[in-house]
Each structure stands twice: as C-alpha cells, then as structure tokens.
C-alpha cells in the first residue's frame, strides 16, 4: 500500500488525510473559512505525527483542486507542491467532483456544489466516467438533469443526497490519477475577474 498525504482546502471546511503501511490518520474541521492558511500546516503535522510518517516516506502527495474557494484552493495546492518538490515525489489532483464521486455507488449521478446566487458547479458521471464535463448551471438547469444528485451541503435540489465529505478524501486520493502539474480547477472566472472584464467592456 502507498504512503501519502492529501489535503482538501477547497471549501469552508478543512480535511487532511494520510496513510502509512495501510494505517490511516485523518483530521476534519467543519468550519474554518478564511483560516486555512493559519491552521493547515499544524493539522498536517498532527496527521503525519499520528502515523510517524515523514514527508520523505510518502509515495505521493494529493490536493483537491476545486472548484470552490479561490483562496483556499491555492493554499492547498501550494502546500502540496512544496512537499512534493522537497521530497521529489509525484502529485495527484483530486477535483471536488471526483472527491465525492469516488464515494458514490450510484451508476449514473451528478455531483452538485453550491456556487452561490442560485447557481451550481456540476459534473456528471456514468459507470465511473465523466459524461457531463464540469460546468456552471442555474438552479433551473440543475433541476432538469435526469439522474441522482449528490453533494456535501444542504441544497434545495430535487433527487439530492448529502454525503459526509470528511470520509471522502482518503479513498479519493488513493483512486485519483497522477498528474504532471497541479492546477486549480476554475469552472468560471473569479468575481474579481468578472468585475474587471465588465468594467473594461463599459470603458470600451
């Protein structure tokens, strides 16, 4: 079995998970919005210490790459890049959609993540393969999707099941594919970019 460290800083919660010789350690803080940069390294140290796992002993490192909090995603990716570079080990990228989908048994389903303002980030799966690429949909468009829907929040969506996100990171990190580089997954532009583009159009 692989030894690894994985982090999820993509939302208001924080999850850090690790595995060594088949034994696992995990910490999950449900509410830590805007605090990821302050507490992440301490939580990583706790998880590694619980297993007596040194970064150099890890076979790979993994991070959830989004969509979600723009700042949070960058914090997690930067930390994992640093560990991987220092240890000379490969990395895995876990999207927030895959994070949940690896833990869902339904053959056809959609992962739905709140994007605020009555819109959602959505990705569709069938038989373990992506059949609807990550997209940004209105509440009405989400209602039209034919299939079971899953997420980690309480959402006003039909045919929807909430799952416990704290139990998702370990299996997702194990099943995720290796990647050459870690990049944030932004399904849409940040609010700052959208505002800037709008201002530029007005000026023109």
N, C-alpha and C positions, 0 to 999 in steps of 0.2 A: 504494500500500500504506500501511496505517496505521502510525503510530509509537505505541508503547505500552510500558508497564511492567507486569509481572504478578508476583505473589508467591504462594507456597504455604507456609504455616506450619502446616498442619493436622495434621501428624504429627511423628514423631521426626526427620524429615529437613527440609531447607530447600531450596527451589528459588526462584531469582529469574531472570526472563527479560525480555528487552526486544527491540524491533525498531525499526530506523530505516532508512527508504528501502530496505526489502527485506533489509537485513543484520540478523543476529540475534546476540545475546550471551546466554549462559546460565551460571549457576553453580549447582551442586548439591552439598550437603553431606549425605551419607547419615545421619550420626548427630550430632544437635545438640540432643537433647531437653533442655528446660529452659534452652536458651541462645538461643532465637530473639530475645528482646528485646535481648540483648547484641550479637549479630552481624548482625542484619538490615540495619541502616542501612549498615554497612560493605560488605555484599555488594551492596546496591542501588547504592551509589556505584561499585563496581567494574564492574558491568554497564553502568551509564549512561556511565561514563568510557570503556569499551571502544568504545562507538559514538559518543562525543562527543555524546551525547543529553542535552539539558536537559529537565527536567520540563515546562517551558512548551511544548516542542515535541511533547509526547505528545498524541495524539488521544483517548486514553482510558487508564484505569488499571484493573487487574483483580486480584481476590484470590480465593483458594479459601476458601469459606465453611463448609466442613465436610460431613459430620460428622468428628470427630476430636478432637484435643486442645482442651479448652475454653479454656485459656490461650493456646495457640498461635494458634488461630483469631482470638481477639480482637486479638492483636498484629498479625497481618497485615492485618486489616480496618482497624484504627486507622491503620496506616501509610498504606495506600492512600487512605483517606478524607482524610487530611491532605494528601497530594499532589494529589488531585483538587480539594479545596477551594481550595488555594493557586493551582493552575493554572486553575481554573474549567473543568475538563473532566469529561466523564461517566465513569461506572464500569460495570464488568461484574462479575457474580457468577458464579463457577465452582464448582459443588458438587464434592466429591471424587468423586462418582459420574460426573458429566459429564467431569471431568478424565481419567478412564480411558476412558469410553465413546467419546469423540471419537476415540480412538486404536485402537478395536477394529473389525475388519471384519465380524465375525460378525453376521448379520442379527438373530438373537434371542439375547440374552445377559443375564446378571446380573452386576452389579458387587458384589463382596463385600469388606467391610472389617472387620477384627477389632475387636470391641467388648469383648473380654476376657470371662473367665468363661464360656467355651463359647457365646458369643453373637456375632452379627454384625449390622452395618448392611448392608442390601441394597437395591438398586434394580434394576428390570428394564426392558429396552429391546427393542423390535422395530421394525425399519425406521426406526431413528433416533428413535423416540418412546418416551416412558416408558409402560410397561404395568403396572409394579408400582411404586407410589409408595414413596419411602424409608421403610424400616421396620426394626424391631429384632427379629431372629429367633434362635431357638435353633439349635444345630448340627443337631438332628434336622429342623427345619423347612427349613433350607438344603439338606439332602440330598434333600428331597422336591421341590425346584424342578426343573422339566423344562427344561433348556437349558444351554448353555455358561456357565461361571462364570469371572470374571477378577478379579484384584486385584494389588496391588503387594507383597504379603508372601508368605512361605511359609506356606500354610494347609492344614490337614488336611481338605480339601474335595474331593469327587469331581467329575470333569469340570472341573477347575480349571486355569487357566493364569496364571502370574505374568508380569506385564509390567513393563518398566523405567519407573518413574514419572518419572525425570529428563527423559525425552524427551516427556512428555505436556503440559507447561504451555503451551508456545508454540502448538501447534495448538488447544488448548482455549480459550486466551484469544482467539484470532482468531475462533473459531466461536461463542463464547458470546454471549448476548444482553445488551443494555444493561438496566440497572435503575435505578429512581429512587433507591433507597437500598440500601446494603449491610447485610445482616442475617446473623448466624450461623445456620447450619442445624443445629439440635439435634434429632436423631431421638428422643432420650429425654432426660430430665432429668439434670442432673449428679448425681454421687454425693452431694454436699453437700445438694442439694435433696431427693433421695430420703431421705436420713437425717433431714433436718429434718421432712419430711412423716410419716415413720414415727414420729418422736418425738412429733409433735402428735397422731397417732392414739392413741398409748399414753396420753398425758395425758388425752384425752377419755374 
